[in-house]
Amino acid sequence: MSTFFHSRLAPFSSTQQSNILSFALTHLTKGSTQPSYAEYLSLNKALQTGDTEMEKIITWMMKNPKLHREYFETALFKGVDQLPHTIPELEVFFQHIQQIPNWLDHTKIEHALQFTHRLGINNGFILRDLSLMAGYLYPGFNQPLMMTGALNKQAGTRLAETTKWWIDITEPNGLNRFNAGFTSTIYVRFIHALVRHQLQKGKSWDNTTWGTPINQFDLAMTNLAFSSVVLLGIRALGIFPSKQESEDFLHFWRYVGWLMGIDEKWLIEKESDGWKLLYWMQFVHPKSDASSAALGASLSKEPFERQYKYLRPIQQKLAYRQHLELTQFFIGKKRMHKLGLKPQSAAWFAYYLLARNLVLYTGAKHMPSLKQRLQEKGREIQKLGLALYQSKAKQLASMHQ
């Protein structure tokens, strides 16, 4: 029986070609960067696989969409014991996600949150101007956004939704069962499955090319955008985490990915594994297309939606330029063009952050009081970021009941 390969996936022979990057990564990871044939088949399978556990819930829900969705939300936000009667599908699902993985280390989670808070505004800059912008270069990620009409939603609204979720999960104890980080993660997982169901049911989705919508590989790469890519980005901006800080940070995102329904085989434990998967991304996405430029241009104009309290037009223009400079610093002028963005004369704002961070974060390694201040003030700044979308943030409240 022959194996079906999606056209978005490059031929196996193409994945075996060596270049400077593959040579460097092989040296750094002390292992082969190119996928073996077994890994290649696993990659192909991941493109065809969604979220089996949540899709069982969607199948059950579609038997009575309005009522069953109410039952699901009751179970999520209040517990299955608050349901009017026993519902086996919900009992099984919530028993699964409430069972803590045997590898979870709560001390690492706590330390990861402290590290995340110390990163302050740098984390947000990297997620927006590197992770999100660079992700738009890969059309496989963009298709669900284009097909569901999410592009027509203001970029500020999309960013507010993601920021609200990120704030919730990075609160102390945010991933405890009934806290907002846990419930919002499972709710996002539910929405992913709902979108997957609707796109597959429709006639417009090209399964032959793109595989299953919001599939396992794309979910895993999105998780890496919040974890491995952030660790790469902060180093570029002058922050050099210890080995333990990096391991704790990846551990936190491993658990978030597990809650999000990502198979454990795609959840990394060490940075070198993340680098390898990021390298594989080039084999799973066609070249940048019109969707890349549309989404990139839309996000670039997001600062003009911000509700600054003082000197709003001036601050909006300044933020617009600063974000473009950061994006250029991270991905270069050639990729800026692919995203429909105007290259800047120089990445001055990135150089400022680099100098500032070198002084502050190097000093914090020798001054506990400075380290504590970075953690406290950093978290304040992270929360202030959501306040820029005041009206949109209020609209998100129903998602977290």
N, C-alpha and C positions, 0 to 999 in steps of 0.2 A: 504494500500500500504506500503510495507516494505521499510525501509531506507537502502541504500547501504553505507557500511563503508569500507574505504580503509584499507588494511592490515597493512599499516604503523602506523595506529592509534590503540593504545592499547584499550582493552575492557573497558567499563565504570567502571566495578568493580575494575579494577586495578588503576584507577585514584582516587578512594575513600580511598585507604589504607593510613594510617597515618604513619609518621616517624618523626625523630627529626627535619628534615628540615621543613616539613609541619607544625609541631607544632610551631616552631619558627616563621615562616612566618605568621601563623594565629594570633599569638600574636602581631607581629609587624604591620600587616596590619589591625588588629582589624576586621577581617572578614574571612570567610572560604577560604582557599587556594585551596581546591579541587573544580573542576568545578561541578556545578549543572548539571542535565541532559540536561536542556535547553542550558547551555553553552557548554556542550559536543556536542550537535547537531550543535550548531553554529560553533564550531571548525571543525567538520566534513564537514560542508558546505563550510567553508573557504578553505579547502584542494581541493575542487572541483571548486573553483571560481577563475577566472583570473582578468582581467582589462576590464570590459565591455565597457567603453567609448573608450579606445584605440583600442580594438579589432574591433570596428565598423570602425575605420580608416584603420586597416589592411585588413578587408574584402573589403572595397572600393579600397584600393591600389592594391590589387591582380588582379583587373580587367584590369589594365594596369601598372604593377609594376614599370617600369623605369620612365614613365612620371608622374605617381601619386606620386611617392616618391619625385620627383623634386618639385611638387606642395606642398607637405607636408613640405619640407625643406624651401621652399620660405615663406610659411605661418609662420613657426616657427621662422626663423631668420630675416625676413623682415616685416611680417604682412600679414594678409589675403587681405588687400587692394592692395597688390602688385601682386596678382594673375591675370592671363589674363582674367578670368571670375569668376563668383560666383560659388563656390563649396559648396553645403549645408553641406556635411559631415565635412568639415574643418571649416566652419562658426560655426557650433554647438559646435564642440570640443573646439575651441579656445575661444569662448564666455564663455564656462564653466570654463576653467582653468584661464582665465583672470579676472573672477569674484572673488574678494577677499572674503574668508570665513568671516562671520560676527563675528567669535570669534577671528580673528587675531588681535594681539596687536603689533604695530610696535615698541613701546618702549621696549617691552620684546625682540623682535628680535634684536634690537640694543644692548641691555645689554647682550644678549646671545652671540653675536659675540665678544664683549669685553672680556667676560669670557673665551670664546674659545681661543682667542688670548693669554690670560694670561697663559693658560695651556701649551703653547709652545710645546716642543718636547714630553711632557708626553702624549698628546692626540694621537700623531702618534704611540708611543710605545704601548699604550693600544689597539688602533684599529688593529694594526698588530699582536701583540704578545698575546693578549687576545681575542678580538672579532673575528678576522679572524681565528686564530688557533683553538680556542674553537669551532667555527662554523663548522670547518671541521670534528669535532667529530660526527656530526649529518648528516648521509648520505642523508637525504632528501634535504639538501641544495646543496649537491655535484653533484647530478644526472645531472642537466642541463650542468654543467661544463664538466662532463665526456662524455655526449652524444653529445655535440657540438664540442668536440675536443679541448676545451679551456685549458685542462691540458697540451697539447702539446705546448701551447704558453708559452714563458718564464715567470716565476713568476714575474720578474721585470716589464714586460710589463703589466701584470694584475694589479700589484701594482701601476704602473705609471698611468694607466687609472683611478683607484679609487682615487688616490691622486690628480690628476688634477681636477676631479669632486669636491672633497672635498674642495680644495683650492678655486675653483670658487664659490661654494655656501656660503663659509664663508668669502667672501670679503664684505666690506660695500656696502649695496644696491645690493648685488649679485643676490638676488632673484627678483629684479625688472624685469618687463616683457621682455625687450630685452637685459638684461645683461647676462653674461655667465653662472651664477649660475642657472638662470631660464631656459635658452635654453638647457643647458647640461642635466639638470634634466629631462626635457620633452623628450630629445633625448634618454636618457637612458631608459626612460619608453617606448619609441617607440621600441627600440632594444629588451627589455624584451618581448613585445607583438609579435615581429617578431620571436624571438626564440620560444616562446610559440606556435605560429602558425606552425612553421616548425616541431617542435617535435611532436605535436599532429597529424600532417599530415603523419608523417613517421610511420613505423611499429615497430620501436625499443623501443619506449617509453612505459613503463609499467604503464598505467593509473590505473589499479586495485591496484597496490601497492603504487605508488607515488602520485596519484591524478593529478590535473592539473599542468603542469610545471610552475614554478615561480608563485605559487598560492598566495592567499591573506594572509594566515598564514605565509608562508615563507617570503613574503615581509615584513610583520609586524615585524617578528623576526629580519630580517636584519636591519630594522629601529631601533629596540631596541639595536642592537649591536653598533650603532653609538650614542645612547643616554643613556639609562639606564645602559648599561654595562660600558660605559665610566665613568659615575658617581660612579659606584662601584669600577672601576679600579683606579681612581684618589685617592680615599680614601685609598685604599691599598698601594698607593705610597706616602701617607702623605699629601694629599691636601684635605681639608675639606670645601666644598662649603657651603655657607649659604642657608637657605631654599629658599630665593628669587632667588639666582643664579641657584639653581637646577630647580626651576619652570620655569625660563626664558629659560634655556637650553632645557628642555623638550618641551617648547612651540615652539621653533625654529624647532626642529625635528618633531614636530607634523605637522607643515606647510610643511616641506620638504616631509614628508610621504604623505600628502594630494596631493601635486603636483605629486608625484610618482604614484598616483592611488590607494593608500591604503584606504580601507573603514574606515570611521571615527570611527566605533565601535572598531577598532584595534589600534587607535592612542591615546596614553595615555596622561593624564594631570598631573598625580602625580606618584611619584616613586613607591608607594605601588602597583599600578596597573601593572607597569612594572615587579616588582618582581613576581607577580602572573603569568603573561604570560610566563616569563622565566622558572618558575617552571613547567608550562604545557608542555614545550618543550620536556621533557623526555617522554611524552606520545605520541608524534607525530613522533618520529624518532626511527627506529630500532637501534641496537647497532652499534658502529663504525665498518667499514669494510675496504676493500682494498682501496676504494676511499679516506678514511680518511688518511691512511698512504701515499698514492700517493701525495695528495695535501699538506699534512703537510711537507713531505720531500722536495717537490718542493719549497715551500715557505721558508723553513729553509736555502736553498742554494742561495736564492735571493741576499744576500749581495755580492756574488762573481760576480754579474752582474753590480754592482755599479761603476760609473765612478769617483772615487776619484781623485782629482787633484794631491795630493802628497802621496808618500809611499803607493800606491794603494794596493799591496798584503797584507801589514801589516794591513792597515785599514779594508780591506775586512774580514780578519781572525778575527780581534777584534770585528767587528760588528756582524759577524756570532755567536761568542761566547756570546756576550752581549744579543742578541735576544733570544738565547736558554735559558740563565739564567732567562730572564724575563718571558718567556713562562712557565718555570718550576715553578717560583715563583707564577704565576697566577693559573696554572691548576694542578701542582703536577707531580711527576715522573710516576705514573701509567698511567695517560692520555698521557704523553710524549711517552710512548711505543706504545700506540694506534695510534699515529700520525707518527710513524716511526722515532722518534727523539731520539737522544742519551742523556740520563739524565746527568746533570752536577754535579760536586762535591758539589757545593753550588751556590745559586743565588746572588753572590756578587754584581753584577751590580744593581740588584733590591734594595739591602740594601743601596747602595750608593745613588740611587735616592730617596729612602725613607728619609734618613737623610738630604739630600740636600733640598728636598721639605719642610720638616718640618720647617727648618730654614727660607727658603725664603718666603713661602706662609703664615706662621704664622706671620712673620715680616711684610709682605705686608698689613695685616689687620690693623696694627697700623701705617704704614708709607705710605701715599699716593704716595710719590715719587717712592718708591720701587714698589708699585702696578702698576704705570704707566710704569715704566721701564720693568717690567715683561710682560706687554701687548705689548709694542713696540718690544722688543727683541724676545719675544715669537713668534710673527708673522713672524719676519725675519727668524727665525729658521725653522718655518713650511714651508715657501716658499723655503728655501734652500734644504729641503728634496726632492722636485721634481727635483732640479737641478742634483741630483745624477743619474737621468735617462735622461740626456740631449737629446740624439738622439730620445728616445722614446717620450719625452715630445713634441718635434717638430712634430712628426708624429700625435699627438693628436690635433694639431691646427685646422684641418679641421672639427673636431667635434664641434668647438665653433665659427667658421667663424668670 
